[in-house]
Amino acid sequence: MRRLSHRSFNPTCLLLLLVGNLRLYRSLMRIAFSLSKLLPHRHQLVFQSSTGGKTRGGINGFGRVGRLVLRVATFRDDIEVVVVDDPFIDAKYMAYMLKYDSTHGLFKGTIKVVDESTFEINGKGDFGADYVVDSSGVFTTLDKASAHKKGGAKKVVISAPSADAPMFVVGVNETTYKPNMDIVSNASCTTNCLLRWPRWFMKSLVLLKV
């Protein structure tokens, strides 16, 4: 199993990594929160970009997965979430759920509700996402997810199993991703949590046999 270096990440694999490692993120956030209490001054950890550019991303579906993707993105300087949408929740409730999280605590950034359908995060409310994470649970096929491309997105990552889109789990088969794959699936939360262990176990058996 080959591990990708930080420099070899393209934006699609980066979003796959964000969506696929939410449980790991939860553990890291708890550790960081505990450590922050031991420090005299709290500082926000920011992952530095190796390219200097920013990936303009959007999130469709602001449930558990969508909110965690946004929280992770705010800790990076190479991703800028420019639009968040959810067809089933109004902006006021979306802002409330982001700000108050019983697991991850208060959102450290600024949130401003503009109207019933718009809210700004950290003072930004512009549109124009090049990459979209669809965590709505609705657009799970190539045909449905292609609606994001019609809206201007270049790539779409579906945070759920798909009937026809290529599926990837980082640490298992992300090296088979091809640049011409504009719509991909990051499989399910359960798959991301469990699939790596059988793969590691089977690889260990092969090594033992050799």
C-alpha positions as CSV (number, residue, x, y, z in Angstrom):
1,M,0.0,0.0,0.0
2,R,1.6,3.2,-1.1
3,R,1.1,6.3,1.0
4,L,0.6,9.6,-0.9
5,S,3.0,12.4,-0.1
6,H,1.5,15.8,0.8
7,R,2.9,17.3,-2.4
8,S,1.2,14.6,-4.6
9,F,-2.3,15.5,-3.4
10,N,-4.6,16.9,-6.1
11,P,-7.7,18.8,-4.9
12,T,-10.0,15.8,-5.4
13,C,-7.8,13.4,-3.4
14,L,-7.6,16.1,-0.7
15,L,-11.3,16.3,-0.4
16,L,-11.5,12.5,-0.4
17,L,-9.1,12.6,2.5
18,L,-11.1,15.2,4.4
19,V,-14.4,13.3,4.0
20,G,-12.9,9.9,4.7
21,N,-11.1,10.8,7.9
22,L,-13.8,12.4,10.0
23,R,-13.5,10.0,12.8
24,L,-9.7,10.5,13.0
25,Y,-10.4,14.3,13.0
26,R,-12.8,13.9,15.9
27,S,-10.1,12.2,17.9
28,L,-7.5,14.8,17.0
29,M,-9.8,17.6,17.9
30,R,-10.3,16.1,21.4
31,I,-6.6,15.8,21.8
32,A,-6.0,19.3,20.6
33,F,-8.7,20.6,22.9
34,S,-7.1,18.9,25.9
35,L,-3.6,20.2,25.0
36,S,-4.9,23.7,24.5
37,K,-5.9,23.8,28.2
38,L,-2.3,23.2,29.1
39,L,-1.0,26.1,27.1
40,P,-0.9,29.7,28.4
41,H,-2.3,31.0,25.1
42,R,-4.5,29.2,22.6
43,H,-3.5,29.2,19.0
44,Q,-5.4,27.8,16.0
45,L,-3.5,25.1,14.1
46,V,-3.4,25.8,10.4
47,F,-2.0,23.4,7.8
48,Q,0.2,25.2,5.4
49,S,-0.3,24.9,1.6
50,S,2.6,23.4,-0.4
51,T,1.4,25.2,-3.6
52,G,0.4,28.6,-2.3
53,G,-2.9,28.4,-4.0
54,K,-6.4,27.8,-2.6
55,T,-8.9,25.2,-3.6
56,R,-12.4,26.9,-3.8
57,G,-14.8,24.4,-2.5
58,G,-18.5,24.1,-1.8
59,I,-20.6,21.8,0.4
60,N,-24.1,20.6,-0.5
61,G,-25.8,19.0,2.5
62,F,-25.0,20.5,5.9
63,G,-25.6,17.5,8.1
64,R,-23.0,15.8,10.3
65,V,-20.6,15.1,7.4
66,G,-21.0,18.5,5.8
67,R,-20.4,20.4,9.0
68,L,-17.3,18.4,9.8
69,V,-15.9,19.0,6.3
70,L,-16.3,22.7,6.9
71,R,-14.7,22.6,10.3
72,V,-11.6,20.7,8.9
73,A,-11.4,23.1,6.0
74,T,-11.1,26.1,8.4
75,F,-7.9,24.6,9.8
76,R,-6.3,24.6,6.3
77,D,-4.9,27.6,4.3
78,D,-5.2,25.7,1.0
79,I,-9.0,25.2,1.0
80,E,-11.5,28.0,1.0
81,V,-15.2,27.0,1.4
82,V,-17.1,29.6,-0.6
83,V,-20.6,28.2,-0.5
84,V,-22.7,25.9,1.7
85,D,-26.1,24.7,0.8
86,D,-28.8,22.4,2.2
87,P,-32.2,22.1,0.5
88,F,-33.9,20.9,3.7
89,I,-32.5,23.4,6.3
90,D,-32.8,27.2,6.5
91,A,-29.8,29.3,6.9
92,K,-30.5,30.3,10.5
93,Y,-30.7,26.7,11.7
94,M,-27.6,25.8,9.6
95,A,-25.6,28.5,11.3
96,Y,-26.9,27.4,14.8
97,M,-25.8,23.8,14.2
98,L,-22.4,24.9,13.0
99,K,-21.8,27.2,15.9
100,Y,-23.0,24.9,18.7
101,D,-21.7,21.3,18.5
102,S,-22.0,19.0,21.6
103,T,-19.0,17.0,20.4
104,H,-16.6,19.5,18.9
105,G,-17.6,22.6,20.9
106,L,-18.2,26.1,19.7
107,F,-17.2,27.1,16.2
108,K,-14.2,29.4,16.5
109,G,-14.9,31.5,13.4
110,T,-17.5,34.1,12.8
111,I,-21.0,33.3,11.5
112,K,-23.5,35.9,10.3
113,V,-27.0,35.1,9.0
114,V,-27.7,37.4,6.0
115,D,-31.2,36.2,5.2
116,E,-33.3,33.0,5.2
117,S,-31.2,31.4,2.6
118,T,-27.7,32.9,3.2
119,F,-25.1,33.1,5.9
120,E,-21.5,34.2,5.9
121,I,-18.6,32.3,7.5
122,N,-15.6,34.2,8.6
123,G,-16.8,37.2,6.7
124,K,-17.0,35.4,3.3
125,G,-20.2,34.8,1.4
126,D,-19.1,34.7,-2.3
127,F,-19.9,31.8,-4.6
128,G,-18.0,30.1,-7.4
129,A,-16.9,26.7,-6.0
130,D,-14.6,24.6,-8.3
131,Y,-14.9,21.5,-6.1
132,V,-18.1,20.4,-4.4
133,V,-18.5,17.9,-1.6
134,D,-22.1,16.5,-1.8
135,S,-23.1,15.3,1.6
136,S,-26.8,15.6,1.1
137,G,-27.4,11.9,0.6
138,V,-29.5,12.7,-2.4
139,F,-27.1,13.3,-5.3
140,T,-25.5,9.9,-5.2
141,T,-25.4,8.9,-8.8
142,L,-23.4,10.3,-11.8
143,D,-26.5,11.7,-13.3
144,K,-27.7,13.5,-10.2
145,A,-24.3,14.7,-9.1
146,S,-23.6,16.2,-12.5
147,A,-26.1,19.0,-11.6
148,H,-23.2,20.5,-9.7
149,K,-21.0,20.5,-12.8
150,K,-23.8,22.3,-14.7
151,G,-23.6,24.9,-12.0
152,G,-19.9,25.5,-12.6
153,A,-18.1,22.9,-10.4
154,K,-15.2,21.1,-11.9
155,K,-15.2,18.1,-9.6
156,V,-17.7,16.5,-7.3
157,V,-17.0,14.2,-4.3
158,I,-20.0,12.3,-3.0
159,S,-19.8,11.4,0.7
160,A,-21.9,8.3,0.3
161,P,-21.9,5.0,-1.6
162,S,-22.8,5.4,-5.3
163,A,-24.4,3.0,-7.7
164,D,-22.3,4.1,-10.7
165,A,-19.6,6.6,-9.6
166,P,-16.0,5.4,-9.0
167,M,-15.6,4.8,-5.3
168,F,-12.4,5.5,-3.3
169,V,-11.1,5.0,0.2
170,V,-7.9,6.9,1.0
171,G,-5.3,4.4,2.2
172,V,-6.8,1.6,0.1
173,N,-7.3,2.5,-3.6
174,E,-6.9,6.3,-4.0
175,T,-3.9,5.7,-6.2
176,T,-6.2,4.4,-8.9
177,Y,-7.9,7.8,-9.3
178,K,-7.6,9.3,-12.8
179,P,-7.8,13.1,-13.5
180,N,-10.6,12.5,-16.0
181,M,-12.9,11.3,-13.1
182,D,-14.9,14.4,-12.5
183,I,-17.4,12.7,-10.1
184,V,-16.3,10.3,-7.5
185,S,-17.6,8.7,-4.3
186,N,-15.9,8.5,-1.0
187,A,-18.0,5.4,-0.1
188,S,-19.6,5.3,3.4
189,C,-18.5,6.2,6.9
190,T,-18.5,2.5,7.8
191,T,-16.4,1.5,4.8
192,N,-13.8,4.2,5.6
193,C,-13.6,3.0,9.2
194,L,-13.4,-0.7,8.6
195,L,-11.9,-1.3,5.1
196,R,-8.3,-0.3,6.0
197,W,-8.0,-2.9,8.7
198,P,-8.8,-6.0,6.6
199,R,-6.5,-4.6,3.9
200,W,-3.7,-4.2,6.4
201,F,-4.4,-7.6,7.8
202,M,-4.4,-9.3,4.4
203,K,-1.1,-7.5,3.5
204,S,0.4,-8.7,6.7
205,L,-0.5,-12.3,6.0
206,V,1.1,-12.0,2.6
207,L,4.3,-10.7,4.1
208,L,4.3,-13.5,6.7
209,K,3.9,-16.2,4.0
210,V,6.8,-14.7,2.1
